[in-house]
Amino acid sequence: MEFSYTGTAHTELVAAYEADDERFQTQKQPDFPDREAVITEVGVLRELMFPGCWNAANLVGDEAATLGALNRLGDLFCQGIRPYGPACLSSTVGNVIDQLPTIRERLKQDVEAAYKGDPAANSYVEIIRSYPGLVATMVHRVAHALYTEGEQVYARELAEAAKSVSGIDIHPGAEIGDYFFIDHGSGVVIGETAEIGDWARLYQEVTLGALHFEEDEDDERTLKKDYKRHPTIGDNVVLGAGCKVLGPITVGDHVSIEANSWVTDDVPSHTTVFIKHPEQERKTNEPEQQ
């Protein structure tokens, strides 16, 4: 039996569409790419970054094939950017593509950090093909380049695409150093104004977040934007599973913040932060002897 609606919602919705203001772009209706198309960018990126691991051997030793892949990526970037402005500037996309060789070298460092930092890692290929943290880092490094070029909204879409396949949420505004490794990764959140140094290692459910938010001076219902509210993490820092580092605080170099710690104050270099666990008690559940 087919459903046949008899109410008035369709009339109300059409009237509501007509009443929308320009913030919702209901009347303009730009040609947004669907989210599956955004995932396509991730696939092209991984082929360009590690062709030998993603069945893209045709790029190796062939400048024409590599140029074709770059042009395809550039077209996808333009399709993603175009709905948010009057035009996609070729110079903007070109500036990001110019950075790909450098980004690739940094990703190779990230793979090295993962291999050295995970006793379960057996090879670089295993990390490249199966570690969600590397996917999130790869997309972040490109999304951050787009973000700094002024394409913040499309950069955020790329970040969300990475999150959908990795479970890791890195805002494209975050600044991340070299030799970066996220182990396991599910539930990791890194905020927009977070800064992370070199050789940082994060585990699942780590949050680099804001402790509190400031209100806009002109509207108390609107939170203030564009100010530092997330932590700055130094070099050689380990952030254990489930730890929360909150606020515009500074964590020094060679710091270990152990699992489930809650940190809202500055941490000096060469410090270990941990929660003192309560005493554990056990009792037998074996039946008493008769």
MIZA-158312 format. One record per residue (C-alpha): residue in three letters; x, y, z; residue number from 1. Coordinates in Angstrom, 1 decimal. Layout:
REM MIZA-158312
<type=Ala c1=X c2=Y c3=Z seq=NUM>
...
END
This chain:
REM MIZA-158312
<type=Met c1=0.0 c2=0.0 c3=0.0 seq=1>
<type=Glu c1=1.5 c2=3.4 c3=-1.0 seq=2>
<type=Phe c1=1.4 c2=6.2 c3=1.4 seq=3>
<type=Ser c1=-0.6 c2=9.3 c3=0.4 seq=4>
<type=Tyr c1=-0.2 c2=12.4 c3=2.5 seq=5>
<type=Thr c1=-3.3 c2=14.5 c3=3.1 seq=6>
<type=Gly c1=-2.0 c2=17.2 c3=5.4 seq=7>
<type=Thr c1=-0.7 c2=20.7 c3=4.7 seq=8>
<type=Ala c1=3.0 c2=20.4 c3=5.4 seq=9>
<type=His c1=3.9 c2=20.8 c3=1.7 seq=10>
<type=Thr c1=2.1 c2=24.1 c3=1.5 seq=11>
<type=Glu c1=3.8 c2=25.3 c3=4.7 seq=12>
<type=Leu c1=7.2 c2=24.2 c3=3.5 seq=13>
<type=Val c1=7.0 c2=26.0 c3=0.2 seq=14>
<type=Ala c1=5.9 c2=29.1 c3=1.9 seq=15>
<type=Ala c1=8.8 c2=28.8 c3=4.4 seq=16>
<type=Tyr c1=11.3 c2=28.3 c3=1.5 seq=17>
<type=Glu c1=10.2 c2=31.6 c3=0.0 seq=18>
<type=Ala c1=10.5 c2=33.4 c3=3.4 seq=19>
<type=Asp c1=14.1 c2=32.2 c3=4.0 seq=20>
<type=Asp c1=16.7 c2=35.0 c3=4.1 seq=21>
<type=Glu c1=20.0 c2=34.8 c3=2.2 seq=22>
<type=Arg c1=21.9 c2=33.2 c3=5.1 seq=23>
<type=Phe c1=20.2 c2=29.8 c3=4.2 seq=24>
<type=Gln c1=20.9 c2=30.2 c3=0.4 seq=25>
<type=Thr c1=17.4 c2=28.6 c3=-0.2 seq=26>
<type=Gln c1=16.8 c2=30.9 c3=-3.2 seq=27>
<type=Lys c1=20.3 c2=31.0 c3=-4.6 seq=28>
<type=Gln c1=20.6 c2=27.2 c3=-4.6 seq=29>
<type=Pro c1=24.3 c2=26.8 c3=-5.4 seq=30>
<type=Asp c1=25.5 c2=23.5 c3=-6.9 seq=31>
<type=Phe c1=27.1 c2=21.9 c3=-3.8 seq=32>
<type=Pro c1=29.0 c2=18.7 c3=-4.3 seq=33>
<type=Asp c1=27.5 c2=15.9 c3=-2.3 seq=34>
<type=Arg c1=29.4 c2=14.5 c3=0.6 seq=35>
<type=Glu c1=30.3 c2=11.3 c3=-1.3 seq=36>
<type=Ala c1=32.0 c2=13.6 c3=-3.9 seq=37>
<type=Val c1=34.1 c2=15.1 c3=-1.1 seq=38>
<type=Ile c1=35.3 c2=11.6 c3=-0.2 seq=39>
<type=Thr c1=36.6 c2=11.4 c3=-3.7 seq=40>
<type=Glu c1=39.1 c2=14.1 c3=-2.9 seq=41>
<type=Val c1=40.4 c2=11.9 c3=-0.1 seq=42>
<type=Gly c1=40.9 c2=9.0 c3=-2.5 seq=43>
<type=Val c1=42.8 c2=11.1 c3=-5.0 seq=44>
<type=Leu c1=44.9 c2=12.6 c3=-2.2 seq=45>
<type=Arg c1=46.0 c2=9.2 c3=-0.9 seq=46>
<type=Glu c1=47.0 c2=8.1 c3=-4.4 seq=47>
<type=Leu c1=49.1 c2=11.2 c3=-4.9 seq=48>
<type=Met c1=50.7 c2=10.9 c3=-1.5 seq=49>
<type=Phe c1=51.4 c2=7.2 c3=-1.5 seq=50>
<type=Pro c1=50.9 c2=5.8 c3=-5.1 seq=51>
<type=Gly c1=52.7 c2=2.5 c3=-4.4 seq=52>
<type=Cys c1=50.2 c2=1.7 c3=-1.6 seq=53>
<type=Trp c1=47.0 c2=2.7 c3=-3.4 seq=54>
<type=Asn c1=47.3 c2=1.0 c3=-6.9 seq=55>
<type=Ala c1=48.5 c2=4.2 c3=-8.5 seq=56>
<type=Ala c1=51.8 c2=3.0 c3=-9.9 seq=57>
<type=Asn c1=51.0 c2=4.8 c3=-13.1 seq=58>
<type=Leu c1=52.0 c2=8.0 c3=-11.4 seq=59>
<type=Val c1=55.5 c2=6.8 c3=-10.6 seq=60>
<type=Gly c1=58.0 c2=8.1 c3=-13.2 seq=61>
<type=Asp c1=55.3 c2=9.7 c3=-15.3 seq=62>
<type=Glu c1=55.0 c2=13.4 c3=-15.0 seq=63>
<type=Ala c1=52.0 c2=13.6 c3=-17.4 seq=64>
<type=Ala c1=50.0 c2=11.1 c3=-15.4 seq=65>
<type=Thr c1=50.9 c2=12.9 c3=-12.1 seq=66>
<type=Leu c1=49.9 c2=16.2 c3=-13.7 seq=67>
<type=Gly c1=46.6 c2=14.6 c3=-14.7 seq=68>
<type=Ala c1=45.9 c2=13.5 c3=-11.1 seq=69>
<type=Leu c1=46.8 c2=17.0 c3=-9.9 seq=70>
<type=Asn c1=44.4 c2=18.6 c3=-12.4 seq=71>
<type=Arg c1=41.7 c2=16.2 c3=-11.3 seq=72>
<type=Leu c1=42.2 c2=17.1 c3=-7.7 seq=73>
<type=Gly c1=42.2 c2=20.8 c3=-8.6 seq=74>
<type=Asp c1=38.9 c2=20.4 c3=-10.4 seq=75>
<type=Leu c1=37.4 c2=18.7 c3=-7.3 seq=76>
<type=Phe c1=38.7 c2=21.5 c3=-5.1 seq=77>
<type=Cys c1=37.2 c2=24.1 c3=-7.4 seq=78>
<type=Gln c1=33.8 c2=22.2 c3=-7.4 seq=79>
<type=Gly c1=33.9 c2=22.2 c3=-3.6 seq=80>
<type=Ile c1=34.9 c2=25.8 c3=-3.2 seq=81>
<type=Arg c1=32.7 c2=27.4 c3=-5.9 seq=82>
<type=Pro c1=29.4 c2=27.3 c3=-4.0 seq=83>
<type=Tyr c1=30.9 c2=29.5 c3=-1.2 seq=84>
<type=Gly c1=31.9 c2=32.4 c3=-3.4 seq=85>
<type=Pro c1=31.6 c2=34.1 c3=-6.7 seq=86>
<type=Ala c1=34.3 c2=31.9 c3=-8.3 seq=87>
<type=Cys c1=37.0 c2=29.5 c3=-7.5 seq=88>
<type=Leu c1=40.3 c2=31.3 c3=-7.8 seq=89>
<type=Ser c1=42.8 c2=29.1 c3=-9.7 seq=90>
<type=Ser c1=45.6 c2=30.9 c3=-7.8 seq=91>
<type=Thr c1=44.1 c2=29.7 c3=-4.5 seq=92>
<type=Val c1=43.9 c2=26.1 c3=-5.6 seq=93>
<type=Gly c1=47.3 c2=26.3 c3=-7.3 seq=94>
<type=Asn c1=48.9 c2=27.6 c3=-4.1 seq=95>
<type=Val c1=47.5 c2=24.5 c3=-2.2 seq=96>
<type=Ile c1=48.7 c2=22.1 c3=-4.9 seq=97>
<type=Asp c1=52.1 c2=23.7 c3=-4.8 seq=98>
<type=Gln c1=52.3 c2=22.6 c3=-1.2 seq=99>
<type=Leu c1=51.6 c2=18.9 c3=-1.9 seq=100>
<type=Pro c1=55.3 c2=17.9 c3=-2.3 seq=101>
<type=Thr c1=56.1 c2=19.4 c3=1.1 seq=102>
<type=Ile c1=52.9 c2=17.9 c3=2.7 seq=103>
<type=Arg c1=53.9 c2=14.5 c3=1.3 seq=104>
<type=Glu c1=57.3 c2=14.7 c3=3.0 seq=105>
<type=Arg c1=55.6 c2=15.6 c3=6.3 seq=106>
<type=Leu c1=53.3 c2=12.7 c3=5.9 seq=107>
<type=Lys c1=56.3 c2=10.4 c3=5.5 seq=108>
<type=Gln c1=57.5 c2=11.7 c3=8.8 seq=109>
<type=Asp c1=54.1 c2=11.0 c3=10.3 seq=110>
<type=Val c1=54.3 c2=7.4 c3=9.1 seq=111>
<type=Glu c1=57.8 c2=7.1 c3=10.7 seq=112>
<type=Ala c1=56.4 c2=8.5 c3=13.9 seq=113>
<type=Ala c1=53.6 c2=5.9 c3=13.9 seq=114>
<type=Tyr c1=56.0 c2=3.1 c3=13.2 seq=115>
<type=Lys c1=58.3 c2=4.1 c3=16.0 seq=116>
<type=Gly c1=55.5 c2=4.9 c3=18.4 seq=117>
<type=Asp c1=53.4 c2=1.8 c3=18.0 seq=118>
<type=Pro c1=54.8 c2=-1.6 c3=19.0 seq=119>
<type=Ala c1=51.9 c2=-3.2 c3=17.0 seq=120>
<type=Ala c1=53.0 c2=-1.6 c3=13.7 seq=121>
<type=Asn c1=54.7 c2=-4.1 c3=11.5 seq=122>
<type=Ser c1=55.5 c2=-2.0 c3=8.4 seq=123>
<type=Tyr c1=55.0 c2=1.4 c3=6.9 seq=124>
<type=Val c1=52.6 c2=-0.1 c3=4.4 seq=125>
<type=Glu c1=50.3 c2=-1.3 c3=7.2 seq=126>
<type=Ile c1=50.2 c2=2.2 c3=8.6 seq=127>
<type=Ile c1=49.5 c2=3.9 c3=5.3 seq=128>
<type=Arg c1=46.7 c2=1.5 c3=4.4 seq=129>
<type=Ser c1=45.0 c2=0.8 c3=7.7 seq=130>
<type=Tyr c1=45.7 c2=3.5 c3=10.3 seq=131>
<type=Pro c1=42.8 c2=6.0 c3=10.7 seq=132>
<type=Gly c1=45.1 c2=8.5 c3=12.3 seq=133>
<type=Leu c1=47.1 c2=8.8 c3=9.1 seq=134>
<type=Val c1=44.0 c2=9.4 c3=7.0 seq=135>
<type=Ala c1=42.9 c2=12.2 c3=9.4 seq=136>
<type=Thr c1=46.4 c2=13.7 c3=9.4 seq=137>
<type=Met c1=46.7 c2=13.6 c3=5.6 seq=138>
<type=Val c1=43.4 c2=15.3 c3=5.1 seq=139>
<type=His c1=44.1 c2=17.8 c3=7.9 seq=140>
<type=Arg c1=47.4 c2=18.9 c3=6.4 seq=141>
<type=Val c1=45.7 c2=19.7 c3=3.1 seq=142>
<type=Ala c1=42.6 c2=21.2 c3=4.7 seq=143>
<type=His c1=44.8 c2=23.4 c3=6.8 seq=144>
<type=Ala c1=46.4 c2=24.7 c3=3.6 seq=145>
<type=Leu c1=43.0 c2=25.5 c3=2.2 seq=146>
<type=Tyr c1=42.0 c2=27.1 c3=5.5 seq=147>
<type=Thr c1=45.0 c2=29.4 c3=5.5 seq=148>
<type=Glu c1=44.2 c2=30.4 c3=1.9 seq=149>
<type=Gly c1=40.8 c2=31.7 c3=3.1 seq=150>
<type=Glu c1=38.7 c2=28.7 c3=2.1 seq=151>
<type=Gln c1=37.6 c2=27.8 c3=5.6 seq=152>
<type=Val c1=34.2 c2=26.4 c3=4.8 seq=153>
<type=Tyr c1=35.3 c2=23.9 c3=2.2 seq=154>
<type=Ala c1=38.3 c2=23.0 c3=4.4 seq=155>
<type=Arg c1=35.8 c2=22.1 c3=7.1 seq=156>
<type=Glu c1=33.9 c2=19.9 c3=4.7 seq=157>
<type=Leu c1=37.1 c2=18.0 c3=3.9 seq=158>
<type=Ala c1=37.7 c2=17.6 c3=7.7 seq=159>
<type=Glu c1=34.2 c2=16.2 c3=8.1 seq=160>
<type=Ala c1=34.9 c2=13.8 c3=5.3 seq=161>
<type=Ala c1=38.0 c2=12.6 c3=7.1 seq=162>
<type=Lys c1=36.1 c2=12.3 c3=10.3 seq=163>
<type=Ser c1=33.4 c2=10.1 c3=8.7 seq=164>
<type=Val c1=36.0 c2=7.5 c3=7.7 seq=165>
<type=Ser c1=38.4 c2=7.8 c3=10.7 seq=166>
<type=Gly c1=36.3 c2=8.9 c3=13.7 seq=167>
<type=Ile c1=38.8 c2=11.7 c3=14.4 seq=168>
<type=Asp c1=37.7 c2=15.3 c3=14.4 seq=169>
<type=Ile c1=40.5 c2=17.8 c3=13.6 seq=170>
<type=His c1=39.4 c2=21.3 c3=12.9 seq=171>
<type=Pro c1=41.3 c2=22.6 c3=9.8 seq=172>
<type=Gly c1=42.4 c2=25.7 c3=11.7 seq=173>
<type=Ala c1=44.5 c2=23.6 c3=14.2 seq=174>
<type=Glu c1=48.3 c2=23.9 c3=13.7 seq=175>
<type=Ile c1=50.1 c2=20.5 c3=13.9 seq=176>
<type=Gly c1=53.9 c2=20.0 c3=13.9 seq=177>
<type=Asp c1=56.0 c2=17.3 c3=12.3 seq=178>
<type=Tyr c1=56.1 c2=13.6 c3=13.3 seq=179>
<type=Phe c1=52.5 c2=13.5 c3=14.4 seq=180>
<type=Phe c1=50.9 c2=10.3 c3=15.5 seq=181>
<type=Ile c1=47.3 c2=9.4 c3=16.6 seq=182>
<type=Asp c1=47.1 c2=5.8 c3=17.8 seq=183>
<type=His c1=43.7 c2=4.1 c3=17.5 seq=184>
<type=Gly c1=42.1 c2=7.5 c3=17.3 seq=185>
<type=Ser c1=38.3 c2=7.0 c3=17.8 seq=186>
<type=Gly c1=36.8 c2=10.0 c3=19.5 seq=187>
<type=Val c1=39.9 c2=12.3 c3=19.2 seq=188>
<type=Val c1=38.8 c2=16.0 c3=19.0 seq=189>
<type=Ile c1=41.3 c2=18.8 c3=18.2 seq=190>
<type=Gly c1=39.9 c2=22.4 c3=18.3 seq=191>
<type=Glu c1=40.3 c2=25.2 c3=15.9 seq=192>
<type=Thr c1=42.9 c2=27.2 c3=17.8 seq=193>
<type=Ala c1=44.9 c2=24.2 c3=19.1 seq=194>
<type=Glu c1=48.7 c2=24.2 c3=18.4 seq=195>
<type=Ile c1=50.7 c2=21.0 c3=18.6 seq=196>
<type=Gly c1=54.5 c2=20.7 c3=18.4 seq=197>
<type=Asp c1=56.7 c2=18.0 c3=16.9 seq=198>
<type=Trp c1=56.7 c2=14.3 c3=17.9 seq=199>
<type=Ala c1=53.3 c2=14.5 c3=19.6 seq=200>
<type=Arg c1=51.5 c2=11.2 c3=20.2 seq=201>
<type=Leu c1=47.8 c2=11.0 c3=21.0 seq=202>
<type=Tyr c1=45.6 c2=8.1 c3=21.9 seq=203>
<type=Gln c1=41.8 c2=7.5 c3=21.5 seq=204>
<type=Glu c1=39.3 c2=10.0 c3=23.0 seq=205>
<type=Val c1=41.8 c2=12.7 c3=23.6 seq=206>
<type=Thr c1=40.2 c2=16.2 c3=23.6 seq=207>
<type=Leu c1=42.1 c2=19.4 c3=23.0 seq=208>
<type=Gly c1=39.2 c2=21.6 c3=23.7 seq=209>
<type=Ala c1=37.9 c2=24.9 c3=25.1 seq=210>
<type=Leu c1=37.2 c2=25.1 c3=28.9 seq=211>
<type=His c1=34.7 c2=27.9 c3=28.5 seq=212>
<type=Phe c1=33.4 c2=30.3 c3=25.8 seq=213>
<type=Glu c1=33.2 c2=34.1 c3=25.7 seq=214>
<type=Glu c1=30.0 c2=35.8 c3=24.6 seq=215>
<type=Asp c1=29.8 c2=38.3 c3=21.8 seq=216>
<type=Glu c1=29.8 c2=41.9 c3=23.0 seq=217>
<type=Asp c1=26.8 c2=42.8 c3=20.9 seq=218>
<type=Asp c1=24.7 c2=39.6 c3=21.5 seq=219>
<type=Glu c1=24.9 c2=37.5 c3=24.6 seq=220>
<type=Arg c1=23.2 c2=34.6 c3=22.8 seq=221>
<type=Thr c1=26.0 c2=34.4 c3=20.3 seq=222>
<type=Leu c1=29.4 c2=33.1 c3=21.3 seq=223>
<type=Lys c1=32.5 c2=35.1 c3=20.4 seq=224>
<type=Lys c1=34.5 c2=33.9 c3=17.4 seq=225>
<type=Asp c1=38.1 c2=34.1 c3=16.3 seq=226>
<type=Tyr c1=40.0 c2=34.1 c3=19.6 seq=227>
<type=Lys c1=42.4 c2=31.7 c3=21.2 seq=228>
<type=Arg c1=40.5 c2=29.1 c3=23.3 seq=229>
<type=His c1=42.3 c2=25.8 c3=22.8 seq=230>
<type=Pro c1=45.6 c2=24.5 c3=24.2 seq=231>
<type=Thr c1=49.2 c2=24.9 c3=22.9 seq=232>
<type=Ile c1=51.1 c2=21.6 c3=23.1 seq=233>
<type=Gly c1=54.9 c2=21.4 c3=23.1 seq=234>
<type=Asp c1=57.3 c2=19.0 c3=21.5 seq=235>
<type=Asn c1=57.6 c2=15.3 c3=22.5 seq=236>
<type=Val c1=54.3 c2=15.2 c3=24.3 seq=237>
<type=Val c1=52.2 c2=12.0 c3=25.0 seq=238>
<type=Leu c1=48.5 c2=12.4 c3=25.6 seq=239>
<type=Gly c1=47.0 c2=9.3 c3=27.0 seq=240>
<type=Ala c1=43.6 c2=7.7 c3=26.2 seq=241>
<type=Gly c1=40.6 c2=9.8 c3=27.3 seq=242>
<type=Cys c1=42.6 c2=12.8 c3=28.7 seq=243>
<type=Lys c1=41.0 c2=16.2 c3=28.3 seq=244>
<type=Val c1=43.3 c2=19.2 c3=27.9 seq=245>
<type=Leu c1=41.0 c2=22.3 c3=28.0 seq=246>
<type=Gly c1=41.4 c2=26.0 c3=27.6 seq=247>
<type=Pro c1=44.1 c2=28.3 c3=26.1 seq=248>
<type=Ile c1=46.7 c2=26.7 c3=28.3 seq=249>
<type=Thr c1=50.3 c2=25.7 c3=27.5 seq=250>
<type=Val c1=51.7 c2=22.2 c3=27.9 seq=251>
<type=Gly c1=55.5 c2=22.2 c3=27.8 seq=252>
<type=Asp c1=58.0 c2=19.9 c3=26.1 seq=253>
<type=His c1=58.6 c2=16.3 c3=27.1 seq=254>
<type=Val c1=55.2 c2=16.0 c3=29.0 seq=255>
<type=Ser c1=53.2 c2=12.9 c3=29.6 seq=256>
<type=Ile c1=49.5 c2=13.3 c3=30.4 seq=257>
<type=Glu c1=48.2 c2=9.9 c3=31.4 seq=258>
<type=Ala c1=44.9 c2=8.3 c3=30.6 seq=259>
<type=Asn c1=41.7 c2=10.1 c3=31.7 seq=260>
<type=Ser c1=43.5 c2=13.1 c3=33.2 seq=261>
<type=Trp c1=41.6 c2=16.4 c3=33.2 seq=262>
<type=Val c1=44.0 c2=19.3 c3=32.7 seq=263>
<type=Thr c1=42.9 c2=23.0 c3=32.8 seq=264>
<type=Asp c1=46.1 c2=24.7 c3=33.9 seq=265>
<type=Asp c1=49.6 c2=25.1 c3=32.4 seq=266>
<type=Val c1=51.9 c2=22.1 c3=32.6 seq=267>
<type=Pro c1=55.6 c2=22.8 c3=32.7 seq=268>
<type=Ser c1=58.1 c2=20.9 c3=30.6 seq=269>
<type=His c1=59.4 c2=17.5 c3=31.8 seq=270>
<type=Thr c1=56.2 c2=16.7 c3=33.8 seq=271>
<type=Thr c1=54.0 c2=13.7 c3=34.1 seq=272>
<type=Val c1=50.3 c2=14.3 c3=34.9 seq=273>
<type=Phe c1=48.2 c2=11.4 c3=36.2 seq=274>
<type=Ile c1=45.2 c2=10.6 c3=38.3 seq=275>
<type=Lys c1=45.8 c2=8.8 c3=41.5 seq=276>
<type=His c1=43.7 c2=5.7 c3=41.2 seq=277>
<type=Pro c1=41.5 c2=4.6 c3=44.1 seq=278>
<type=Glu c1=42.4 c2=1.4 c3=45.9 seq=279>
<type=Gln c1=41.1 c2=-1.6 c3=44.1 seq=280>
<type=Glu c1=39.2 c2=-4.2 c3=46.1 seq=281>
<type=Arg c1=38.2 c2=-7.7 c3=45.0 seq=282>
<type=Lys c1=36.2 c2=-10.4 c3=46.6 seq=283>
<type=Thr c1=35.6 c2=-14.0 c3=45.6 seq=284>
<type=Asn c1=32.2 c2=-15.0 c3=44.2 seq=285>
<type=Glu c1=33.0 c2=-18.7 c3=44.6 seq=286>
<type=Pro c1=30.3 c2=-20.6 c3=46.6 seq=287>
<type=Glu c1=31.2 c2=-21.3 c3=50.2 seq=288>
<type=Gln c1=32.3 c2=-24.8 c3=51.1 seq=289>
<type=Gln c1=29.7 c2=-26.8 c3=53.0 seq=290>
END
